[in-house]
Amino acid sequence: MRTSSRGKIGSAIAIHLENVSKSFGDFPAVRNLSMEVNRGEIIGFLGLNGAGKTTTIKMLLSLLRPSSGSIHMLGSKVDAGNYKLWERVGYLEEATFYPELTVTENLDIARRMHLLSDRNSIARVIQQLDLGAHQDKQAKRLSLGNKQRLGLAKAMLHNPEVLILDEPINGLDPASVVEIRELLLDLSRNRGVTILISSHLLEELSKLVDRIGIMHRGQLIQDMKMNQLEQSLQKSLMLDGRNRGALMRILTEQGYSYAEAADGRLVLAEGSAIAQPEKLAELLVRTGQPPTHLSVVTEDLEGYFLRMIRTAGRKQA
């Protein structure tokens, strides 16, 4: 994902939004959104509830028409009547199914809706999503996790080139989450499928995506590769001891700045303390206050996300 520039949409670009806005009355749900997603990338699309993620996804799927701007996928303009395009796009917004029909029957209806003559496509996705033990079970009797698997199976039935997934791992147990992660990585790395994922499970996204985009109040406030993100994560030194008052006094006397964490431990964000924690430990031992806890902690994706949201909120206020 990267900020788009004007010019011809190249074949390497799977998704292209340019100055896309969507308003509902006087409310601007999405404002001047421009981005490009390369073929084969896995993109994490993040934001608080109401940030504009779902509205953007609905526009990508032509379920909503932009108020302004343009959207292209796989070189074609996104339009509800562009049937050739939807033959190449799969999506999971919410796991929908016919509750009285079995898994196999639901997938067969989806196969016919996609005009697929290959009945083996059903067996393929049942195997990919590990639904074999449930293929003859009514959809209404599936667990929440297996309902999600059925939704993913429907999205993947026609071997799409682009997958747009809204909360695809919602309700899955930890082992299933790993299986779905490996499946999506295989689709991206070995089959060149472009995948856009909106999810609140940020820790899991960090193990999966190539890039992240953060939406806030309808705007794209961050767009970054994961290797760039790692360099942007804040580090801090967590410190504790038997006499916290004495620790504070020593730190102040030695010119260290600190804050108190919710659990009472001391947090130092200075580069010198983080780069050479052993020197601080040596100082504390020498002054009779050996630390009971001293560790350098790196911010995770959730922490970074919340920090970006707070910063954007102050700028937009």
N, C-alpha and C positions, 0 to 999 in steps of 0.2 A: 504494500500500500504506500503510495507516495502522493504528494500534492501534484495534481495534474497541471500540465501546461498545454497551451493551445497547439494545434497541429494535427496531422493525420493520426488516426488511431492505429497503431501498429499491430502486427499479428501477435506480438508477444504480450499484448494487453488483453486480459480476460474481462475486466470490469472497468468502466470509465464513467465517472460522474463529473460533470462540469457545471459549477455554479448552481447546484440544485437547491431549490428552496421549496418548502411546503408549508402553507398556512391553513389553519382552520379558523375562519373568521378573522379576528384580529390577533389570534395566537400564532406566532411563528414556531412551528414544531421543528423545522429544519431550516438552517440559514446558510446559503452560499456554500454548500458542501461540494468540494472538489477533491477527487482522489482517483488513483489508478491502482489496480491489482494485477500483478503479473500472472501469467498462466503457471499453474503448478504451485502457487504460493498457498500457505494456510494463514489466514488473517484472523486475529482476535479482535472483535468489535465490542468495545467496553463502554459502559456508561451507567449512571444511576437510572432508576425508573423515571421515565419522562424526559430522558436526555435526547431522544430522537432516534434511537436505534431501531425500534420496531417500525416507525414511520419510514425510515430509510429502506429497511428490508421490504416493506410492502410496496415501495416505489420500484425497487429492483425487480420485484415479481409482477409489476404492472397491476397490482391490486389497488394502488393509488396513483393518481396522475400528479406529477410535480406542478407546483404553481409557476415555476420558472426553471430554466436550466435544461440540460440534456443528459440522458443515461444511455450508454451502449454496453452490450455484453457480447463477447465473441465477435466483435466487429459489426453487430447489427443493432439498430435502434430498438430499445425496449418498448414493446407495444403489445397489448393484450391479443391483438390479431396476428401477431408474428408467430404463427404456429411452428415454423421451422426452428425458431430459436428455442422454444420450450421443449423441443425434442432433445435439446442438448443441455438443459438445465434441470437439476433436481433440487427440491427444497423440502425442509421440515420446519414448519412454524409451530404446529401443534400436532401431536400424534392423533390423526383422525382415522376412523375405521367404521365398518358396519359391525355393531356389537354382536349380532346373532350369528354372523358368519365366522368360519374358521380363519386362521392365519392364511392358509393356502388359498381359500376362496377370496379373501380380501386382496391378496396379491394378484390373483387371476383377474379380478375386476380392474385393478390398476394396470395390469399388462394390456388388457383390451382397450383401456382408455388411452394408453400410449400407442396403440395400434401396433403392438409388438407381436410378431408371428412366432417368435422363439419361446416356446413354453419352458425351455431349460433355464430361462432367466429367473424363473421362480425358484427353482432348486438352487441356483447359484446364490441368490441373496439370502435364502434360508440358511445355507451353509455359512456364508460370510457373517451373518448376524447371529449364528448359533441358535437358531429357532427350530431346529429339527425336532426336539422333544415336544414342541408346542404347535407343530404345523397343523394338527387336526383339532386343536382346541379353539373354542369360540373366543373371539377377541375380547369380549366382556369379562372373560374369566382369567385373562392374563394379569400378571402383576404389573405395577406401574413401570418397572424397568423393562419388562418384555413388551409393553405397549410402545415404549420409546423405540425399542428394537424394530418393532413392526413398522413404525413411522419411518425409521431410517431405511428399512428394506424397501419400502415404497419409493422413497426418494432416490434410491440407487438402482432400481429395477431396470432402467433403460440406459445404464452406463453413461451418466451425464458427464459433460466436460467441466461443468460448474456445479458445486453443491453449496446451497445457502441453508445454514442450519441455525435455528433459534433454540437455544437451550437443549442441545442434542443429548446431553448426558444427565439430564434431570431425572432423578429417581433411580439411577443405576447404582448397584452396590460397587464397592471399591474394585473388585476383580473385574467386573463388567466394564468399568470406566477404563481400566488398562487395556482391555480387549478392543474397545471402540477407539481408543487413542492409537493403538497399533494399526487398526484397520484404516483410519483416516490418514495416518502417516504413509502407509503403503499406497493408498490411492494417490496421494500427492507426489511421493518420491518416485514411484515406479510406473505410474500411469498418467502423470501430468495433470491430475484433476485439481482445479482451483477450488479452494474451500474457504468460505466466509462463515465464521462462527461467532454468534452472540451468546455469551454465557456469563453467569455471576460466579462461577467456580474458577476464580482467578489463579489459584495455585495449579489447578489442572491445565488451564490454558497455557501457563508459562512453560509446561513440558511439551507442548504440542505446536504452538504457532511459530511462524517465521517473523511476523510483524504484529504490532498492535496499533489500533487506532482508538482514541478515547473521545467520546462525544460528551458534551456538557451544554445543557440549555440550547440544544439544536445546532451547536457548532463543533467542528472537529478541532480539538485543542491539542492533540498530540498524535503524532504519526511516526513510528519508530521501529527499526529492526530490533530483534531481540538481542543481538550482540551489542548494539548501541545502548540498549536499555541497561545491560549489565554494567556498563561504564557510568550510567547515570544514577544507579542505586546508591542511596546514602549509606555510609557506614557510621557506626557509633560504638563507643566503648562502654560496656555495662560494668559497674563497680559496686561492690558491697563489702561490708566488714562488720565486726562485732559492735563497733562504736561509730555509728554514722555521723554523729556530731563532730567527732574528732577527724573523721575523713574529710568532712566539709571544710573544717578549719585548715587542715594541711593543704587541701587543693587550692583554697583561696590564697593562702600565704605563698604558694608556689606559682600563682598566676594562672591556674587552670579555671576555665569556665565550666559549669555543669548545670544540669537540670535534674529534677527528681521525677522518676517514673512513677506510674500509678501504684506499684508495689513497694515504693520507697527506695529502690535502688537508685544509684546516681548514674547519670548518662552524660558522657563527654563526647562532643562532636568535633573537637579540635583535631586537625590533621596530625600534629606531633604526637598526641596521646594514642591515636589509632595506629600510626605508623610504627611507634616504638612502645608498645604496652609494657614491655619488660622493664623499661626505665621507670615507669610509674610504679610498678610493683616493687622495684628495688627501693625507691624513695619511701614507700609506705612501710616496708619492712624495717628500713633504717630508722624511721621515726616511731617505731613501736606499734604500728597499726597495720599488720599484714592483712591483705584482702582475703576475704572468704570466697569472693567471686570476682573474676576479672575475665571478660571475654569481649572480642570484637564481633559485633552483630551487623549483618548486611540486610538492608531493607528488602522485603520481598515485593512481588508484583502488586499485591493488595495494598501494601504501604505506599508504594510509588503512586498507584492509582488514586488513593485518597489524598495524597499530597498534591497531585496535579489538579484534582477537583477543588481542593481548598484554594490553591493559587488562582485558578481560573475564576472561582467564585468572587474572590477579592477584586480581580481585574474587571469583572462584569458588573460588579455592584455599583 
